[in-house]
């Protein structure tokens, strides 16, 4: 029993799928870019280095922002505690303490929310 050409094509056909993840292309792609456009490989490397610097800077700024927010939050809570010890009016102490606590929780909530998206 002979198979028709269409049936053979279905039997022989295979799908090759390739995936790559990372800031730089694979070595074969680098070589191809360089052949097509001399100097492209160096430009790609330079762009990857620049992106890495920017990411590092963003992480540092985010860390400083978090530290500053934490310091402000605990500072407000501390001021509320000092106010209690000194007998300052509750009209001042409660909003001050609550603002520190709310700031702290909002920061934590925004961190969780950003990590999910």
PyMOL commands that set and color helices and strands:
alter all, ss='L'
color gray80, all
select helices_A, chain A and resi 5-12+27-36+40-86+90-116
alter helices_A, ss='H'
color red, helices_A
deselect
rebuild
show_as cartoon
